[in-house]
Amino acid sequence: MSEVAVKGAVKRYGPIAALDGVDLTFADGEFFGLLGPSGSGKTTLLRAIAGFIELDAGEIRIDGTDISRIPVHQRNIGMVFQNYALFPHMNVAENIAFGLDVRNVPAAEIKQRVGESLDLVRLAGLEQRRPKQLSGGQQQRVALARALVTRPQVLLLDEPLSALDKHLRQEMQVELRRIQRQIGITTIFVTHDQEEALTLSDRVAIFNKGQVVQAGSPRVVYERPVDRFAAGFLGEANFLDGRVSGIAGGVARVALSTGGEVLTPANELGVNDAVLIALRPEKISIDPAPAGVAAMPNRILGTVSAAIFSGSSLTYRIAVGDRIFIVFEQNKSRAPLPEHSTVMLEWPTADNVVVKS
Amino acid sequence: MTPTTRTRWAILGLTGPAYLWLACTIFLPIAAMLALSFLDKSPLVPKPASFTLANYGAFFGKPFYWSLTRWSIELGFWVTLFSFLIGYPAAYALAKRVKGRWREAIFLLIVLPFWSNALVRIFSWTMVLRPNGIIDLGVQSVLPGAPTVDLLFTYPAVIIGLVHSYLPYMILTCYIALQAIDDSLIEAGRSLGANKLTTFRRVVLPLSLPGIISGSALIFVPVIGSFMEPRILGGTKGATLGMNIEEQFTVTANWPLGAALSFILLAIVLVIFGMLYPFLRKQSGAA
């Protein structure tokens, strides 16, 4: 198994930089998610690692060996394509055997390894089927088995689950994770589905405009986004801007531009600094405002402008002055708070995350 | 009316005219020709005709017809082969390499010659192939004193003219088959360790086989019955079964023999495709 290191990767298409100086290291056996809006460079990076795209600058190393100049077929990679790209003129066994066949592996060994692969993806018995005769999930498994049977150093997945319906997608996520753990192969996958990235990955990297905005474990990236883009792309966030009015005991007091005050861990902040704070909607607790309650730091009064019911949870849109706060609440026993009623929003200091704008 | 009967009437109404037209323009003439091929006199002769197998007997009795037939089939084979060798790479380049507006422009260049009259195009080849023609002058200017290049009225001339006439069919059918092959299949082949040539041989070629087959059928069938190109470019040397059939109708006015030879030609085509069918079916991966 292998470590993949990307250093200073640059790829330009005319005036547009699809990759603009990307440095990332994918650790041995890691499941790494590349996340970002379309055109952010995540797919370009994946295809550069595969060898379908040649970098303008920078290098890609697998276990220390620079592979930038090695053609695709000599890189030891396995790739699963968005549309699976199964060969329609071959049956399942022939599809899986392809990579071994072109490597001149003896027939007996091919047969044995194809069998093992089919067991791994739990498709034994479907050897003679044509891709057309398989369901989407089964095609996905064949594509995975075909990519893994050659024992590649790296597994590359290009939006592997996007063509499946929601139910099957969740099932395949579990399956993908199981297989990846079982083999321990370094896996890099591209997705625009943030939930999928958070569920599957050991680490994720968020891409924007050809650059890595933030990389880290899903929890860190989600809880401690570095900037407005990262906070807004991964999940939802309320953004509060203001100025530090005082610091005491490692806590900064921030006067918001729209009125009201919040407290946030001071870290490197200084008095009078302009700050942008990201606040996750599920961190906020919402309650009917008791009579005579007053606003205070980390407590804001507002009125319900909309309550959106989505089964297991509710999304509130709360008007505070001319600003809208988004608040998520689990659907417990309480009836949804009525529109136009006055509510009190409260949240802990630690959930005010200062981000770059 | 129930919905099903209404659907049936709708289908009949929509397809009826087309079938009627086909029946009148194809089946009736063919039936008439079949009947004609068993008569002992041309309908032009004002005497009553009677049934005979002599027209078919003439074919099997004369080795002259066999050699004509053999040459016609060979001609079909060579023209199809050269059309494939020239047309397939062109189709591949168009489908997989050329993008956007260039593709349309090149397509136009392929189709453009076909806006002119076929007869004119074939005659223009005589100017290229004859002594003192374009090829000859070209060779002489590069190699002064080289022997005169005279391709006119030779087998190669017939093949060149027919390849010119039928090449676009191969390009178009192969193009359609090739552009339907998803690029990710080629990338998948490469990612699995196959070099470009192996990927082409194992993935692209088999998947484009239906296009090659239909292109070959579209070329082979008319070529073995062709008469205009062999006459103009091949003269007496290029005589084909098709030329002979045409002569039976237009020169010797022996319509029944012409009709019989036509049906023999049709039978040969059917037999050849019948023999190839199982093989083609297997290769094209019908699933």
Chai-1 contact restraints between the chains, C-beta under 6 A:
chainA,res_idxA,chainB,res_idxB,connection_type,confidence,min_distance_angstrom,max_distance_angstrom,comment,restraint_id
A,A50,B,S191,contact,1.0,0.0,6.0,A-B,restraint_1
A,F52,B,E187,contact,1.0,0.0,6.0,A-B,restraint_2
A,V72,B,R190,contact,1.0,0.0,6.0,A-B,restraint_3
A,H73,B,R190,contact,1.0,0.0,6.0,A-B,restraint_4
A,H73,B,G193,contact,1.0,0.0,6.0,A-B,restraint_5
A,H73,B,A194,contact,1.0,0.0,6.0,A-B,restraint_6
A,H73,B,N195,contact,1.0,0.0,6.0,A-B,restraint_7
A,M79,B,S191,contact,1.0,0.0,6.0,A-B,restraint_8
A,F81,B,S184,contact,1.0,0.0,6.0,A-B,restraint_9
A,N83,B,S184,contact,1.0,0.0,6.0,A-B,restraint_10
A,A85,B,S184,contact,1.0,0.0,6.0,A-B,restraint_11
A,A85,B,L185,contact,1.0,0.0,6.0,A-B,restraint_12
A,A85,B,A188,contact,1.0,0.0,6.0,A-B,restraint_13
A,H89,B,P206,contact,1.0,0.0,6.0,A-B,restraint_14
A,H89,B,L207,contact,1.0,0.0,6.0,A-B,restraint_15
A,H89,B,G285,contact,1.0,0.0,6.0,A-B,restraint_16
A,F98,B,L192,contact,1.0,0.0,6.0,A-B,restraint_17
A,G99,B,L192,contact,1.0,0.0,6.0,A-B,restraint_18
A,G99,B,G193,contact,1.0,0.0,6.0,A-B,restraint_19
A,V102,B,G193,contact,1.0,0.0,6.0,A-B,restraint_20
A,V102,B,A194,contact,1.0,0.0,6.0,A-B,restraint_21
A,V102,B,T198,contact,1.0,0.0,6.0,A-B,restraint_22
A,R103,B,G193,contact,1.0,0.0,6.0,A-B,restraint_23
A,R130,B,A287,contact,1.0,0.0,6.0,A-B,restraint_24
